[in-house]
Amino acid sequence: MTNITIGEISVPPGTRATLDLPVGQLYTHETVNMPVHVIHGKQPGPAVFISAAIHGDELNGIEIVRRLVALPLLKKLRGVLLAVPVVNVLGAYQKSRYLPDRRDLNRSFPGSDKGSLASRLAHTFLAEVVAHAQYGIDLHTGAVHRDNFPQIRADLDDKKTPQLAAAFGAPVLLNTAQLSGSLRSAAAERDIPDMADDAGEAVRFDEIAIRTGVSGIVAVLRMLDMLPASRRPRKPFTPLLARESTWLRAPGSGVLRAHVPLGGLVEKEQLLGVVAGPLGENALEIRAPFDGFIIGRCNLPLIHEGEAAFHLARLAKSGDAEARLETFKSTHTDDAATLGFLTPTD
C-alpha cells in the first residue's frame, strides 16, 4: 500500500489527516483552502470520495460529512475515504449556490488550471481528490425555498452504479442523465461511478436528510467491503425506482396553497395545489398529469407564473410503494434504529 498524497501532504496507511488544499486567494490576499479529510485504512481496499457543498448554500452535506468522519466504526476502514465537507468554499462564504463570478461549479467540470474561477476550482478538485478514487458520492439539496424528499440521482443504466445506489437506502432512485459540466459526468469519463444524494433544502439542516446520508454512505462502504457488516442490520428496504420526473409549474402568479405533502403518493388528476390571489380569487389548479410521487416541492407560498411548484416522479412500479415508504420513515425517525451504527461496538 502506498501513501495518499494531496497537495504536498502524504497520508500513510493506518492514519488519518485533515488537509487544507489551497484553491486561491480573496482579493484581500487571504488564502482560501478546501478542507479534505483523509482516512487511510490499515488494510487495502477501494478509495471513495464524498463531496459536499459543490453548491455553496447546500448545507446538509457539511453535517453529513462531520458525522461520518466522527464514527468510531471508521477505525475498521479498509481502503481510503476522502471526505470533503465544502468543495465550493467561496460560495459557502457568501451562503450562495454560485461562485463570486456567478458560475455554477457543477457545470464547470472537468475545468482547467487556466480557466475561470469555477473552472480552476473544478480542475483542482478533480486532480487532487477525485483522481485518487474508484467511487464517489456527491451530496446535494434542493434549491432555496425548494425541498427534496431524500433521493439518489444516478445513471441507472451504468453497469456499476445501480447496485451501489440501491445499497444507499434512499427511498427513491431517480434515473438522471449526466449533465455536461457536472461532477458526475467528469467522474464517468474517468470510469468512476458517482451518484448524487439529493435531500432537503438549501441553507437549512434537515435531520431526516442528514441521517439518510450518513447511514447511506455507511451502507455503501459496507457493500464495497470497506467496513464490516453490521451486527444490527437495517430493515430490508427496496427503493422506489423512477425512470422519469417532471416539474409542474404555476399556471399563474399568486399564493400557492399545497394540498399534498412532500413524499406523498398521488394519482392522475389528483389536485396538488391551488394558485390564487390573497383572498382566493382567480383560483388556478395544479393537478397530477400521471400517477406518481412528490419528490420535490416549493416551500415559498408566493409564486410567479411558470415557477416550479411540484416535482413529480413517475414510478416504475407502485404496487407496494406506500408500505416501502412507511418502512423508510419508521427507520429514519427512530433514534435507536437510525443511530445504532454510531456505537463503537458495531
Contacts in CASP RR format, 6 or more apart in sequence:
PFRMAT RR
TARGET T0000
AUTHOR 0000-0000-0000
METHOD contacts of the structure
MODEL  1
MTNITIGEISVPPGTRATLDLPVGQLYTHETVNMPVHVIHGKQPGPAVFI
SAAIHGDELNGIEIVRRLVALPLLKKLRGVLLAVPVVNVLGAYQKSRYLP
DRRDLNRSFPGSDKGSLASRLAHTFLAEVVAHAQYGIDLHTGAVHRDNFP
QIRADLDDKKTPQLAAAFGAPVLLNTAQLSGSLRSAAAERDIPDMADDAG
EAVRFDEIAIRTGVSGIVAVLRMLDMLPASRRPRKPFTPLLARESTWLRA
PGSGVLRAHVPLGGLVEKEQLLGVVAGPLGENALEIRAPFDGFIIGRCNL
PLIHEGEAAFHLARLAKSGDAEARLETFKSTHTDDAATLGFLTPTD
1 13 0 8 1.000
1 44 0 8 1.000
3 10 0 8 1.000
3 11 0 8 1.000
3 12 0 8 1.000
3 13 0 8 1.000
3 40 0 8 1.000
4 10 0 8 1.000
4 11 0 8 1.000
4 38 0 8 1.000
4 40 0 8 1.000
4 47 0 8 1.000
4 80 0 8 1.000
4 82 0 8 1.000
4 132 0 8 1.000
5 11 0 8 1.000
6 19 0 8 1.000
6 21 0 8 1.000
6 36 0 8 1.000
6 38 0 8 1.000
6 82 0 8 1.000
6 128 0 8 1.000
6 129 0 8 1.000
6 132 0 8 1.000
7 19 0 8 1.000
7 21 0 8 1.000
7 128 0 8 1.000
9 17 0 8 1.000
9 19 0 8 1.000
11 17 0 8 1.000
11 19 0 8 1.000
11 38 0 8 1.000
11 40 0 8 1.000
12 40 0 8 1.000
13 40 0 8 1.000
13 41 0 8 1.000
13 42 0 8 1.000
14 40 0 8 1.000
14 41 0 8 1.000
14 42 0 8 1.000
15 40 0 8 1.000
16 37 0 8 1.000
16 38 0 8 1.000
16 39 0 8 1.000
16 40 0 8 1.000
17 37 0 8 1.000
17 38 0 8 1.000
18 35 0 8 1.000
18 36 0 8 1.000
18 37 0 8 1.000
18 38 0 8 1.000
19 35 0 8 1.000
19 36 0 8 1.000
19 37 0 8 1.000
19 38 0 8 1.000
20 33 0 8 1.000
20 34 0 8 1.000
20 35 0 8 1.000
20 36 0 8 1.000
21 33 0 8 1.000
21 34 0 8 1.000
21 35 0 8 1.000
21 36 0 8 1.000
21 124 0 8 1.000
21 128 0 8 1.000
21 129 0 8 1.000
22 31 0 8 1.000
22 32 0 8 1.000
22 33 0 8 1.000
22 34 0 8 1.000
23 32 0 8 1.000
23 33 0 8 1.000
23 34 0 8 1.000
23 89 0 8 1.000
23 120 0 8 1.000
23 121 0 8 1.000
23 124 0 8 1.000
24 31 0 8 1.000
24 32 0 8 1.000
24 120 0 8 1.000
25 31 0 8 1.000
25 32 0 8 1.000
26 32 0 8 1.000
32 89 0 8 1.000
32 90 0 8 1.000
33 89 0 8 1.000
34 84 0 8 1.000
34 86 0 8 1.000
34 87 0 8 1.000
34 89 0 8 1.000
34 124 0 8 1.000
34 125 0 8 1.000
35 84 0 8 1.000
35 85 0 8 1.000
35 86 0 8 1.000
36 82 0 8 1.000
36 83 0 8 1.000
36 84 0 8 1.000
36 128 0 8 1.000
36 129 0 8 1.000
37 65 0 8 1.000
37 69 0 8 1.000
37 81 0 8 1.000
37 82 0 8 1.000
37 83 0 8 1.000
37 84 0 8 1.000
37 85 0 8 1.000
38 80 0 8 1.000
38 81 0 8 1.000
38 82 0 8 1.000
38 83 0 8 1.000
39 69 0 8 1.000
39 74 0 8 1.000
39 77 0 8 1.000
39 80 0 8 1.000
39 81 0 8 1.000
39 83 0 8 1.000
40 79 0 8 1.000
40 80 0 8 1.000
41 77 0 8 1.000
41 78 0 8 1.000
41 79 0 8 1.000
41 80 0 8 1.000
42 78 0 8 1.000
43 78 0 8 1.000
43 79 0 8 1.000
44 78 0 8 1.000
44 79 0 8 1.000
45 78 0 8 1.000
45 79 0 8 1.000
45 80 0 8 1.000
45 224 0 8 1.000
45 225 0 8 1.000
45 226 0 8 1.000
46 79 0 8 1.000
46 80 0 8 1.000
46 133 0 8 1.000
46 134 0 8 1.000
46 135 0 8 1.000
46 224 0 8 1.000
46 226 0 8 1.000
47 79 0 8 1.000
47 80 0 8 1.000
47 81 0 8 1.000
47 82 0 8 1.000
47 132 0 8 1.000
47 133 0 8 1.000
47 134 0 8 1.000
47 135 0 8 1.000
48 80 0 8 1.000
48 81 0 8 1.000
48 82 0 8 1.000
48 133 0 8 1.000
48 134 0 8 1.000
48 135 0 8 1.000
48 136 0 8 1.000
48 137 0 8 1.000
48 220 0 8 1.000
48 221 0 8 1.000
48 224 0 8 1.000
48 226 0 8 1.000
49 82 0 8 1.000
49 83 0 8 1.000
49 84 0 8 1.000
49 129 0 8 1.000
49 130 0 8 1.000
49 132 0 8 1.000
49 133 0 8 1.000
49 135 0 8 1.000
49 136 0 8 1.000
49 137 0 8 1.000
50 64 0 8 1.000
50 65 0 8 1.000
50 68 0 8 1.000
50 81 0 8 1.000
50 82 0 8 1.000
50 83 0 8 1.000
50 84 0 8 1.000
50 136 0 8 1.000
50 137 0 8 1.000
50 139 0 8 1.000
50 217 0 8 1.000
51 84 0 8 1.000
51 87 0 8 1.000
51 125 0 8 1.000
51 129 0 8 1.000
51 136 0 8 1.000
51 137 0 8 1.000
51 138 0 8 1.000
51 139 0 8 1.000
51 183 0 8 1.000
52 58 0 8 1.000
52 60 0 8 1.000
52 61 0 8 1.000
52 62 0 8 1.000
52 64 0 8 1.000
52 65 0 8 1.000
52 84 0 8 1.000
52 85 0 8 1.000
52 86 0 8 1.000
52 87 0 8 1.000
52 139 0 8 1.000
53 59 0 8 1.000
53 61 0 8 1.000
53 62 0 8 1.000
53 85 0 8 1.000
53 86 0 8 1.000
53 87 0 8 1.000
53 88 0 8 1.000
53 92 0 8 1.000
53 139 0 8 1.000
54 87 0 8 1.000
54 88 0 8 1.000
54 105 0 8 1.000
54 106 0 8 1.000
54 138 0 8 1.000
54 140 0 8 1.000
54 183 0 8 1.000
55 88 0 8 1.000
55 97 0 8 1.000
55 98 0 8 1.000
55 104 0 8 1.000
55 105 0 8 1.000
55 106 0 8 1.000
55 140 0 8 1.000
55 141 0 8 1.000
55 202 0 8 1.000
56 86 0 8 1.000
56 88 0 8 1.000
56 91 0 8 1.000
56 92 0 8 1.000
56 95 0 8 1.000
56 96 0 8 1.000
56 97 0 8 1.000
56 98 0 8 1.000
57 91 0 8 1.000
57 92 0 8 1.000
57 95 0 8 1.000
57 96 0 8 1.000
57 97 0 8 1.000
57 144 0 8 1.000
57 202 0 8 1.000
57 203 0 8 1.000
58 97 0 8 1.000
58 139 0 8 1.000
58 140 0 8 1.000
58 141 0 8 1.000
58 142 0 8 1.000
58 202 0 8 1.000
59 141 0 8 1.000
59 202 0 8 1.000
59 203 0 8 1.000
59 204 0 8 1.000
59 205 0 8 1.000
60 139 0 8 1.000
60 141 0 8 1.000
60 199 0 8 1.000
60 200 0 8 1.000
60 204 0 8 1.000
60 205 0 8 1.000
60 206 0 8 1.000
60 209 0 8 1.000
60 210 0 8 1.000
61 85 0 8 1.000
61 139 0 8 1.000
61 141 0 8 1.000
61 210 0 8 1.000
61 213 0 8 1.000
62 85 0 8 1.000
62 86 0 8 1.000
63 205 0 8 1.000
63 210 0 8 1.000
64 139 0 8 1.000
64 210 0 8 1.000
64 213 0 8 1.000
64 214 0 8 1.000
64 217 0 8 1.000
65 83 0 8 1.000
65 84 0 8 1.000
65 85 0 8 1.000
65 139 0 8 1.000
66 85 0 8 1.000
67 210 0 8 1.000
67 214 0 8 1.000
68 74 0 8 1.000
68 83 0 8 1.000
68 214 0 8 1.000
68 217 0 8 1.000
68 218 0 8 1.000
69 81 0 8 1.000
69 83 0 8 1.000
71 214 0 8 1.000
71 218 0 8 1.000
71 341 0 8 1.000
71 342 0 8 1.000
72 342 0 8 1.000
72 343 0 8 1.000
72 344 0 8 1.000
73 218 0 8 1.000
73 227 0 8 1.000
73 341 0 8 1.000
73 342 0 8 1.000
73 344 0 8 1.000
73 346 0 8 1.000
74 81 0 8 1.000
74 227 0 8 1.000
76 227 0 8 1.000
76 228 0 8 1.000
77 221 0 8 1.000
77 226 0 8 1.000
77 227 0 8 1.000
78 225 0 8 1.000
78 226 0 8 1.000
78 227 0 8 1.000
79 226 0 8 1.000
80 132 0 8 1.000
80 133 0 8 1.000
81 221 0 8 1.000
81 226 0 8 1.000
82 129 0 8 1.000
82 132 0 8 1.000
82 133 0 8 1.000
84 125 0 8 1.000
84 129 0 8 1.000
86 92 0 8 1.000
87 105 0 8 1.000
87 121 0 8 1.000
87 125 0 8 1.000
88 99 0 8 1.000
88 105 0 8 1.000
88 121 0 8 1.000
90 99 0 8 1.000
90 100 0 8 1.000
90 117 0 8 1.000
90 121 0 8 1.000
91 97 0 8 1.000
91 98 0 8 1.000
91 99 0 8 1.000
91 100 0 8 1.000
94 100 0 8 1.000
95 203 0 8 1.000
97 104 0 8 1.000
97 143 0 8 1.000
97 144 0 8 1.000
97 202 0 8 1.000
98 104 0 8 1.000
98 105 0 8 1.000
99 105 0 8 1.000
99 117 0 8 1.000
99 118 0 8 1.000
99 121 0 8 1.000
100 117 0 8 1.000
101 116 0 8 1.000
101 117 0 8 1.000
101 118 0 8 1.000
103 116 0 8 1.000
103 117 0 8 1.000
103 118 0 8 1.000
103 119 0 8 1.000
104 118 0 8 1.000
105 118 0 8 1.000
105 121 0 8 1.000
105 122 0 8 1.000
106 181 0 8 1.000
106 182 0 8 1.000
106 183 0 8 1.000
107 118 0 8 1.000
107 179 0 8 1.000
107 180 0 8 1.000
107 181 0 8 1.000
107 182 0 8 1.000
108 116 0 8 1.000
108 118 0 8 1.000
108 119 0 8 1.000
108 121 0 8 1.000
108 122 0 8 1.000
108 181 0 8 1.000
109 122 0 8 1.000
109 126 0 8 1.000
109 181 0 8 1.000
109 182 0 8 1.000
109 183 0 8 1.000
109 185 0 8 1.000
109 186 0 8 1.000
110 122 0 8 1.000
110 123 0 8 1.000
110 126 0 8 1.000
110 181 0 8 1.000
110 186 0 8 1.000
110 189 0 8 1.000
111 118 0 8 1.000
111 119 0 8 1.000
111 120 0 8 1.000
111 122 0 8 1.000
111 123 0 8 1.000
111 126 0 8 1.000
112 119 0 8 1.000
112 120 0 8 1.000
112 123 0 8 1.000
113 120 0 8 1.000
113 123 0 8 1.000
113 124 0 8 1.000
114 120 0 8 1.000
115 123 0 8 1.000
122 183 0 8 1.000
122 186 0 8 1.000
125 183 0 8 1.000
126 186 0 8 1.000
130 136 0 8 1.000
130 183 0 8 1.000
130 186 0 8 1.000
130 187 0 8 1.000
130 190 0 8 1.000
130 192 0 8 1.000
131 190 0 8 1.000
133 192 0 8 1.000
134 192 0 8 1.000
135 164 0 8 1.000
135 192 0 8 1.000
135 193 0 8 1.000
135 194 0 8 1.000
135 220 0 8 1.000
135 224 0 8 1.000
136 187 0 8 1.000
136 192 0 8 1.000
136 193 0 8 1.000
136 194 0 8 1.000
136 195 0 8 1.000
137 168 0 8 1.000
137 194 0 8 1.000
137 195 0 8 1.000
137 196 0 8 1.000
137 197 0 8 1.000
137 217 0 8 1.000
137 220 0 8 1.000
138 183 0 8 1.000
138 184 0 8 1.000
138 194 0 8 1.000
138 195 0 8 1.000
138 196 0 8 1.000
138 197 0 8 1.000
139 196 0 8 1.000
139 197 0 8 1.000
139 213 0 8 1.000
140 196 0 8 1.000
140 197 0 8 1.000
140 198 0 8 1.000
140 199 0 8 1.000
141 148 0 8 1.000
141 198 0 8 1.000
141 199 0 8 1.000
141 200 0 8 1.000
141 201 0 8 1.000
141 202 0 8 1.000
141 204 0 8 1.000
141 206 0 8 1.000
141 209 0 8 1.000
142 148 0 8 1.000
142 198 0 8 1.000
142 200 0 8 1.000
142 201 0 8 1.000
142 202 0 8 1.000
142 296 0 8 1.000
143 201 0 8 1.000
143 202 0 8 1.000
144 201 0 8 1.000
144 202 0 8 1.000
144 203 0 8 1.000
145 201 0 8 1.000
145 298 0 8 1.000
145 299 0 8 1.000
145 300 0 8 1.000
146 201 0 8 1.000
146 202 0 8 1.000
146 296 0 8 1.000
146 297 0 8 1.000
146 298 0 8 1.000
146 299 0 8 1.000
146 308 0 8 1.000
147 200 0 8 1.000
147 201 0 8 1.000
147 206 0 8 1.000
147 262 0 8 1.000
147 296 0 8 1.000
147 297 0 8 1.000
147 299 0 8 1.000
148 198 0 8 1.000
148 199 0 8 1.000
148 200 0 8 1.000
148 201 0 8 1.000
148 209 0 8 1.000
148 262 0 8 1.000
148 295 0 8 1.000
148 296 0 8 1.000
148 311 0 8 1.000
149 171 0 8 1.000
149 172 0 8 1.000
149 199 0 8 1.000
149 200 0 8 1.000
149 262 0 8 1.000
149 263 0 8 1.000
149 293 0 8 1.000
149 294 0 8 1.000
149 295 0 8 1.000
149 296 0 8 1.000
150 170 0 8 1.000
150 171 0 8 1.000
150 172 0 8 1.000
150 197 0 8 1.000
150 198 0 8 1.000
150 199 0 8 1.000
150 200 0 8 1.000
150 208 0 8 1.000
150 209 0 8 1.000
150 212 0 8 1.000
150 213 0 8 1.000
151 170 0 8 1.000
151 171 0 8 1.000
151 172 0 8 1.000
151 173 0 8 1.000
151 174 0 8 1.000
151 197 0 8 1.000
151 198 0 8 1.000
151 199 0 8 1.000
151 295 0 8 1.000
152 165 0 8 1.000
152 168 0 8 1.000
152 169 0 8 1.000
152 170 0 8 1.000
152 172 0 8 1.000
152 173 0 8 1.000
152 174 0 8 1.000
152 195 0 8 1.000
152 196 0 8 1.000
152 197 0 8 1.000
152 198 0 8 1.000
152 239 0 8 1.000
153 174 0 8 1.000
153 176 0 8 1.000
153 195 0 8 1.000
153 196 0 8 1.000
153 198 0 8 1.000
154 161 0 8 1.000
154 162 0 8 1.000
154 165 0 8 1.000
154 173 0 8 1.000
154 174 0 8 1.000
154 175 0 8 1.000
154 176 0 8 1.000
154 184 0 8 1.000
154 194 0 8 1.000
154 195 0 8 1.000
154 196 0 8 1.000
155 161 0 8 1.000
155 175 0 8 1.000
155 176 0 8 1.000
155 177 0 8 1.000
155 178 0 8 1.000
155 184 0 8 1.000
155 188 0 8 1.000
156 162 0 8 1.000
156 165 0 8 1.000
156 173 0 8 1.000
156 175 0 8 1.000
156 241 0 8 1.000
156 243 0 8 1.000
157 175 0 8 1.000
158 188 0 8 1.000
158 193 0 8 1.000
160 193 0 8 1.000
161 193 0 8 1.000
161 195 0 8 1.000
162 173 0 8 1.000
163 223 0 8 1.000
164 193 0 8 1.000
164 195 0 8 1.000
164 220 0 8 1.000
164 223 0 8 1.000
164 224 0 8 1.000
165 173 0 8 1.000
165 195 0 8 1.000
165 239 0 8 1.000
166 173 0 8 1.000
166 238 0 8 1.000
166 239 0 8 1.000
167 216 0 8 1.000
167 219 0 8 1.000
167 220 0 8 1.000
167 222 0 8 1.000
167 223 0 8 1.000
168 195 0 8 1.000
168 197 0 8 1.000
168 213 0 8 1.000
168 216 0 8 1.000
168 217 0 8 1.000
168 219 0 8 1.000
168 220 0 8 1.000
169 212 0 8 1.000
169 215 0 8 1.000
169 216 0 8 1.000
169 219 0 8 1.000
169 237 0 8 1.000
169 239 0 8 1.000
169 328 0 8 1.000
170 197 0 8 1.000
170 199 0 8 1.000
170 212 0 8 1.000
170 213 0 8 1.000
170 216 0 8 1.000
170 239 0 8 1.000
171 239 0 8 1.000
171 240 0 8 1.000
171 324 0 8 1.000
171 325 0 8 1.000
171 328 0 8 1.000
172 239 0 8 1.000
172 240 0 8 1.000
172 241 0 8 1.000
172 242 0 8 1.000
172 293 0 8 1.000
172 295 0 8 1.000
172 313 0 8 1.000
173 239 0 8 1.000
173 240 0 8 1.000
173 241 0 8 1.000
173 242 0 8 1.000
174 242 0 8 1.000
174 245 0 8 1.000
174 295 0 8 1.000
174 313 0 8 1.000
175 241 0 8 1.000
175 242 0 8 1.000
175 243 0 8 1.000
175 244 0 8 1.000
176 196 0 8 1.000
178 184 0 8 1.000
178 185 0 8 1.000
178 188 0 8 1.000
179 185 0 8 1.000
183 194 0 8 1.000
184 194 0 8 1.000
184 195 0 8 1.000
184 196 0 8 1.000
187 193 0 8 1.000
187 194 0 8 1.000
188 194 0 8 1.000
197 212 0 8 1.000
197 213 0 8 1.000
197 216 0 8 1.000
199 206 0 8 1.000
199 208 0 8 1.000
199 209 0 8 1.000
199 212 0 8 1.000
199 213 0 8 1.000
200 206 0 8 1.000
200 209 0 8 1.000
201 299 0 8 1.000
208 332 0 8 1.000
208 333 0 8 1.000
211 332 0 8 1.000
211 338 0 8 1.000
211 339 0 8 1.000
212 332 0 8 1.000
215 234 0 8 1.000
215 332 0 8 1.000
215 338 0 8 1.000
215 341 0 8 1.000
218 227 0 8 1.000
218 341 0 8 1.000
219 234 0 8 1.000
221 227 0 8 1.000
222 228 0 8 1.000
222 229 0 8 1.000
222 230 0 8 1.000
230 341 0 8 1.000
230 346 0 8 1.000
231 345 0 8 1.000
231 346 0 8 1.000
232 340 0 8 1.000
232 341 0 8 1.000
232 346 0 8 1.000
234 331 0 8 1.000
234 337 0 8 1.000
235 327 0 8 1.000
235 330 0 8 1.000
235 331 0 8 1.000
235 337 0 8 1.000
237 324 0 8 1.000
237 327 0 8 1.000
237 328 0 8 1.000
237 331 0 8 1.000
238 324 0 8 1.000
239 324 0 8 1.000
240 293 0 8 1.000
240 313 0 8 1.000
240 315 0 8 1.000
240 316 0 8 1.000
240 318 0 8 1.000
240 321 0 8 1.000
240 324 0 8 1.000
240 325 0 8 1.000
241 315 0 8 1.000
241 316 0 8 1.000
241 317 0 8 1.000
242 293 0 8 1.000
242 295 0 8 1.000
242 313 0 8 1.000
242 314 0 8 1.000
242 315 0 8 1.000
242 316 0 8 1.000
243 314 0 8 1.000
243 316 0 8 1.000
244 313 0 8 1.000
244 314 0 8 1.000
245 295 0 8 1.000
245 311 0 8 1.000
245 312 0 8 1.000
245 313 0 8 1.000
245 314 0 8 1.000
246 289 0 8 1.000
246 311 0 8 1.000
246 312 0 8 1.000
246 314 0 8 1.000
247 308 0 8 1.000
247 309 0 8 1.000
247 310 0 8 1.000
247 311 0 8 1.000
247 312 0 8 1.000
248 272 0 8 1.000
248 286 0 8 1.000
248 288 0 8 1.000
248 289 0 8 1.000
248 308 0 8 1.000
248 309 0 8 1.000
248 310 0 8 1.000
248 311 0 8 1.000
248 312 0 8 1.000
249 305 0 8 1.000
249 306 0 8 1.000
249 307 0 8 1.000
249 308 0 8 1.000
249 309 0 8 1.000
250 256 0 8 1.000
250 275 0 8 1.000
250 284 0 8 1.000
250 286 0 8 1.000
250 303 0 8 1.000
250 304 0 8 1.000
250 305 0 8 1.000
250 306 0 8 1.000
250 307 0 8 1.000
250 308 0 8 1.000
250 309 0 8 1.000
251 275 0 8 1.000
251 284 0 8 1.000
251 285 0 8 1.000
251 286 0 8 1.000
251 305 0 8 1.000
251 306 0 8 1.000
252 275 0 8 1.000
252 284 0 8 1.000
252 303 0 8 1.000
252 304 0 8 1.000
252 305 0 8 1.000
252 306 0 8 1.000
253 275 0 8 1.000
253 303 0 8 1.000
253 304 0 8 1.000
253 305 0 8 1.000
254 275 0 8 1.000
254 276 0 8 1.000
254 277 0 8 1.000
254 278 0 8 1.000
254 302 0 8 1.000
254 303 0 8 1.000
254 304 0 8 1.000
255 275 0 8 1.000
255 276 0 8 1.000
255 277 0 8 1.000
255 278 0 8 1.000
255 280 0 8 1.000
255 301 0 8 1.000
255 302 0 8 1.000
255 303 0 8 1.000
256 273 0 8 1.000
256 274 0 8 1.000
256 275 0 8 1.000
256 298 0 8 1.000
256 300 0 8 1.000
256 301 0 8 1.000
256 302 0 8 1.000
256 303 0 8 1.000
256 309 0 8 1.000
257 273 0 8 1.000
257 274 0 8 1.000
257 275 0 8 1.000
257 276 0 8 1.000
257 301 0 8 1.000
258 272 0 8 1.000
258 273 0 8 1.000
258 297 0 8 1.000
258 309 0 8 1.000
258 310 0 8 1.000
259 271 0 8 1.000
259 272 0 8 1.000
259 273 0 8 1.000
259 274 0 8 1.000
260 266 0 8 1.000
260 270 0 8 1.000
260 272 0 8 1.000
260 273 0 8 1.000
260 294 0 8 1.000
260 310 0 8 1.000
261 294 0 8 1.000
261 297 0 8 1.000
262 294 0 8 1.000
262 295 0 8 1.000
262 296 0 8 1.000
262 297 0 8 1.000
263 293 0 8 1.000
263 294 0 8 1.000
263 295 0 8 1.000
263 296 0 8 1.000
263 325 0 8 1.000
264 293 0 8 1.000
264 294 0 8 1.000
264 325 0 8 1.000
265 292 0 8 1.000
265 293 0 8 1.000
265 294 0 8 1.000
265 318 0 8 1.000
265 321 0 8 1.000
265 322 0 8 1.000
265 325 0 8 1.000
266 272 0 8 1.000
266 288 0 8 1.000
266 291 0 8 1.000
266 292 0 8 1.000
266 293 0 8 1.000
266 294 0 8 1.000
266 312 0 8 1.000
267 288 0 8 1.000
267 291 0 8 1.000
267 292 0 8 1.000
268 288 0 8 1.000
268 289 0 8 1.000
268 290 0 8 1.000
268 291 0 8 1.000
269 287 0 8 1.000
269 288 0 8 1.000
270 287 0 8 1.000
270 288 0 8 1.000
271 285 0 8 1.000
271 286 0 8 1.000
271 287 0 8 1.000
272 286 0 8 1.000
272 287 0 8 1.000
272 288 0 8 1.000
272 294 0 8 1.000
272 309 0 8 1.000
272 310 0 8 1.000
272 312 0 8 1.000
273 285 0 8 1.000
273 286 0 8 1.000
273 309 0 8 1.000
273 310 0 8 1.000
274 283 0 8 1.000
274 284 0 8 1.000
274 285 0 8 1.000
274 286 0 8 1.000
275 283 0 8 1.000
275 284 0 8 1.000
275 286 0 8 1.000
275 303 0 8 1.000
275 309 0 8 1.000
276 282 0 8 1.000
276 283 0 8 1.000
276 284 0 8 1.000
277 283 0 8 1.000
286 309 0 8 1.000
286 310 0 8 1.000
288 312 0 8 1.000
289 312 0 8 1.000
290 312 0 8 1.000
290 314 0 8 1.000
291 314 0 8 1.000
291 315 0 8 1.000
291 318 0 8 1.000
292 312 0 8 1.000
292 313 0 8 1.000
292 314 0 8 1.000
292 315 0 8 1.000
292 318 0 8 1.000
293 312 0 8 1.000
293 313 0 8 1.000
293 315 0 8 1.000
293 318 0 8 1.000
293 321 0 8 1.000
294 310 0 8 1.000
294 311 0 8 1.000
294 312 0 8 1.000
294 313 0 8 1.000
295 311 0 8 1.000
295 312 0 8 1.000
295 313 0 8 1.000
296 310 0 8 1.000
296 311 0 8 1.000
297 309 0 8 1.000
297 310 0 8 1.000
297 311 0 8 1.000
298 307 0 8 1.000
298 308 0 8 1.000
298 309 0 8 1.000
298 310 0 8 1.000
303 309 0 8 1.000
315 321 0 8 1.000
330 337 0 8 1.000
331 337 0 8 1.000
331 338 0 8 1.000
332 338 0 8 1.000
340 346 0 8 1.000
END
